[in-house]
Amino acid sequence: MTFEPIQQHDLSYQVYQRIRDMILSGELSAGEKIPQEKIASLLGVSRMPLHKAFAMLEDEYLVESIPRRGIFIRKPDIKAIIEAFECREGLESIAARKAAKNFSEQEIDELEQLFVPFKKISNIDPSEYQAADQKFHEAIFNASGNAVMQKLNTIGSILIRTYPKGVVLPFEESLEDHRKIIDAFRNRNSSKAEKLVRMHSRKAQKILDKEMQMKKREKRGQDL
């Protein structure tokens, strides 16, 4: 693990961001125990901002606190991810309908630019693509203009909770879905944007559901 001392004043948030990036990039692995004292020392912070950072990460289902054992990177729970996608589907499809009217042309251009680096499917870095994917979907929530919806997404970490396994759809399919959604925004087609975002989410849910059912069958076979 590589750490650099943190200089900013908002220490708890900076620690949260640093550890979160390491989790999402895979530098910290699922199931791994987080060495709290070592991280506090290497980042140059006290235990208080570290504890606040862990509380934020736990809210996002990225870590879990196990009594008398410590803080661990949460292993992906497929059922919980599917449930998060179900919530995201409802909120984000409504957000997309509203965003189609609210996005400026410049903002739509910026959405397109997010995926320009990923034209060569074979060379895609999963962590970099996930970061772009997340910015894309966050932009939809932000452009909805619905403060209550944005707050629900933030408080519940709904979008974040759909990423523990990374981007679920194959890159090529994900890119094509994003292109179609951006076209709907460009054409100010609210109903189509809503439909496409809903379909995009449901595709991921189907993939995850198949994986969950397969794991259940495997477990039943082992129990026989």
C-alpha positions as CSV (number, residue, x, y, z in Angstrom):
1,M,0.0,0.0,0.0
2,T,1.3,3.5,-0.9
3,F,0.3,6.5,1.2
4,E,1.3,10.2,1.2
5,P,0.7,12.5,4.2
6,I,-2.4,14.6,3.9
7,Q,-2.0,18.4,4.2
8,Q,-5.6,19.6,3.7
9,H,-7.7,20.9,6.7
10,D,-10.7,18.7,6.1
11,L,-8.9,15.6,7.3
12,S,-11.8,13.1,7.7
13,Y,-13.1,13.7,4.2
14,Q,-9.6,13.5,2.7
15,V,-8.9,10.3,4.5
16,Y,-12.3,9.0,3.3
17,Q,-11.5,9.9,-0.3
18,R,-8.0,8.3,-0.1
19,I,-9.2,5.0,1.3
20,R,-12.3,4.9,-0.9
21,D,-10.1,5.3,-4.0
22,M,-7.9,2.4,-2.8
23,I,-11.0,0.2,-2.3
24,L,-12.5,1.0,-5.7
25,S,-9.2,0.5,-7.5
26,G,-8.6,-2.8,-5.9
27,E,-5.5,-1.8,-4.0
28,L,-7.4,-2.8,-0.9
29,S,-9.0,-6.2,-1.5
30,A,-12.4,-7.5,-0.4
31,G,-12.3,-9.1,3.0
32,E,-9.0,-7.5,3.9
33,K,-8.6,-6.0,7.3
34,I,-7.6,-2.3,7.3
35,P,-4.5,-1.6,9.5
36,Q,-5.9,1.5,11.2
37,E,-2.8,2.5,13.1
38,K,-0.5,2.0,10.1
39,I,-2.9,4.1,7.9
40,A,-3.2,6.8,10.5
41,S,0.6,7.0,10.8
42,L,1.3,7.0,7.0
43,L,-1.4,9.6,6.3
44,G,-0.2,11.7,9.1
45,V,-3.6,11.9,10.9
46,S,-5.0,11.1,14.3
47,R,-7.5,8.3,15.0
48,M,-10.4,10.8,15.1
49,P,-10.6,11.7,11.4
50,L,-9.8,8.1,10.6
51,H,-12.9,7.0,12.6
52,K,-15.1,9.6,10.9
53,A,-13.8,8.4,7.5
54,F,-14.6,4.8,8.3
55,A,-18.2,5.9,9.3
56,M,-18.6,7.5,5.9
57,L,-17.2,4.4,4.1
58,E,-19.5,2.1,6.2
59,D,-22.5,4.2,5.1
60,E,-21.5,3.5,1.5
61,Y,-21.3,-0.3,2.2
62,L,-17.6,-0.2,1.3
63,V,-16.3,-1.3,4.8
64,E,-17.8,-3.1,7.7
65,S,-16.9,-3.0,11.4
66,I,-16.7,-6.4,13.1
67,P,-16.8,-6.1,16.9
68,R,-13.5,-7.1,18.6
69,R,-11.9,-7.8,15.2
70,G,-11.6,-4.4,13.4
71,I,-12.6,-2.7,10.1
72,F,-12.7,-4.9,7.0
73,I,-13.2,-4.2,3.3
74,R,-16.8,-5.4,2.7
75,K,-17.1,-8.4,0.4
76,P,-19.6,-7.7,-2.5
77,D,-23.1,-8.9,-1.5
78,I,-24.8,-9.5,-4.8
79,K,-28.3,-9.3,-3.3
80,A,-27.5,-5.9,-1.7
81,I,-26.1,-4.7,-5.0
82,I,-29.3,-5.7,-6.9
83,E,-31.4,-4.0,-4.3
84,A,-29.3,-0.8,-4.7
85,F,-29.8,-1.1,-8.5
86,E,-33.5,-1.3,-8.0
87,C,-33.5,1.9,-6.0
88,R,-31.2,3.5,-8.5
89,E,-33.4,2.5,-11.4
90,G,-36.4,4.3,-9.9
91,L,-34.6,7.5,-9.0
92,E,-32.2,7.8,-11.9
93,S,-34.8,7.2,-14.6
94,I,-36.8,10.1,-13.2
95,A,-33.6,12.1,-12.9
96,A,-32.9,11.4,-16.6
97,R,-36.3,12.5,-17.7
98,K,-35.8,15.9,-16.0
99,A,-32.1,16.1,-16.9
100,A,-33.0,15.9,-20.6
101,K,-34.6,19.4,-20.3
102,N,-31.9,20.8,-18.0
103,F,-28.6,19.8,-19.5
104,S,-26.8,22.6,-21.3
105,E,-25.2,21.7,-24.6
106,Q,-21.8,22.1,-23.0
107,E,-22.7,19.7,-20.3
108,I,-23.8,17.1,-22.9
109,D,-20.5,17.6,-24.7
110,E,-18.8,16.9,-21.4
111,L,-20.7,13.7,-21.0
112,E,-19.5,12.6,-24.4
113,Q,-15.9,13.5,-23.5
114,L,-16.0,11.2,-20.5
115,F,-15.9,8.1,-22.8
116,V,-13.6,9.4,-25.5
117,P,-10.6,7.6,-23.9
118,F,-12.3,4.2,-24.1
119,K,-12.7,3.8,-27.9
120,K,-10.4,0.9,-27.9
121,I,-12.3,-1.7,-25.9
122,S,-9.3,-4.0,-25.5
123,N,-7.2,-1.4,-23.7
124,I,-9.8,-0.2,-21.2
125,D,-8.6,0.1,-17.6
126,P,-11.6,-1.0,-15.4
127,S,-10.9,1.5,-12.6
128,E,-10.6,4.4,-15.0
129,Y,-13.8,3.3,-16.8
130,Q,-15.6,3.0,-13.5
131,A,-14.6,6.5,-12.6
132,A,-16.0,7.8,-15.9
133,D,-19.1,5.8,-15.5
134,Q,-19.8,7.1,-12.1
135,K,-19.3,10.7,-13.2
136,F,-21.8,10.1,-16.0
137,H,-24.5,8.9,-13.7
138,E,-23.7,11.5,-11.0
139,A,-24.2,14.1,-13.7
140,I,-27.7,12.8,-14.4
141,F,-28.7,13.1,-10.8
142,N,-27.2,16.6,-10.5
143,A,-28.9,17.8,-13.7
144,S,-32.3,16.6,-12.5
145,G,-32.8,19.8,-10.5
146,N,-34.6,17.8,-7.9
147,A,-32.9,18.6,-4.6
148,V,-34.9,15.9,-2.7
149,M,-33.8,13.3,-5.1
150,Q,-30.2,14.4,-5.0
151,K,-30.3,14.3,-1.2
152,L,-31.8,10.8,-1.2
153,N,-29.0,9.6,-3.4
154,T,-26.4,11.2,-1.2
155,I,-27.8,10.1,2.1
156,G,-28.5,6.5,0.9
157,S,-25.3,6.3,-1.2
158,I,-27.6,4.7,-3.7
159,L,-25.4,5.2,-6.8
160,I,-22.2,4.2,-4.8
161,R,-23.8,1.0,-3.6
162,T,-24.1,-0.3,-7.1
163,Y,-20.3,-0.3,-7.7
164,P,-18.8,-2.9,-5.3
165,K,-18.3,-5.3,-8.2
166,G,-17.2,-2.5,-10.6
167,V,-19.0,-1.9,-13.8
168,V,-21.4,-4.8,-14.3
169,L,-22.1,-4.6,-18.0
170,P,-19.5,-5.5,-20.7
171,F,-17.6,-2.4,-21.7
172,E,-18.9,-2.4,-25.3
173,E,-22.5,-2.7,-24.2
174,S,-22.1,-0.1,-21.5
175,L,-20.5,2.4,-24.0
176,E,-23.4,1.8,-26.5
177,D,-26.0,2.4,-23.8
178,H,-24.3,5.6,-22.7
179,R,-24.1,6.8,-26.4
180,K,-27.9,6.3,-26.8
181,I,-28.6,8.0,-23.5
182,I,-26.5,11.0,-24.5
183,D,-28.3,11.1,-27.9
184,A,-31.6,11.3,-26.0
185,F,-30.3,14.2,-23.9
186,R,-29.0,15.9,-27.1
187,N,-32.5,15.6,-28.7
188,R,-34.2,16.7,-25.5
189,N,-36.2,13.5,-25.6
190,S,-37.2,13.1,-21.9
191,S,-39.3,9.9,-22.3
192,K,-36.6,8.1,-24.2
193,A,-33.9,9.2,-21.8
194,E,-36.0,7.9,-18.9
195,K,-36.6,4.6,-20.7
196,L,-33.0,4.1,-21.7
197,V,-31.7,4.7,-18.2
198,R,-34.2,2.3,-16.8
199,M,-33.2,-0.4,-19.3
200,H,-29.5,0.2,-18.6
201,S,-30.0,-0.5,-14.9
202,R,-32.2,-3.6,-15.5
203,K,-29.5,-5.1,-17.7
204,A,-27.1,-4.9,-14.8
205,Q,-29.7,-6.4,-12.5
206,K,-30.3,-9.4,-14.8
207,I,-26.5,-10.1,-14.9
208,L,-26.2,-9.9,-11.2
209,D,-29.3,-12.0,-10.6
210,K,-27.9,-14.8,-12.9
211,E,-24.7,-14.7,-10.9
212,M,-26.6,-14.9,-7.6
213,Q,-28.7,-17.9,-8.8
214,M,-25.6,-19.7,-10.1
215,K,-23.9,-19.2,-6.7
216,K,-27.0,-20.6,-5.0
217,R,-27.0,-23.7,-7.2
218,E,-23.3,-24.2,-6.5
219,K,-23.9,-23.9,-2.8
220,R,-26.7,-26.4,-2.9
221,G,-24.4,-28.8,-4.8
222,Q,-21.7,-28.5,-2.2
223,D,-24.3,-29.1,0.6
224,L,-25.4,-32.4,-1.0
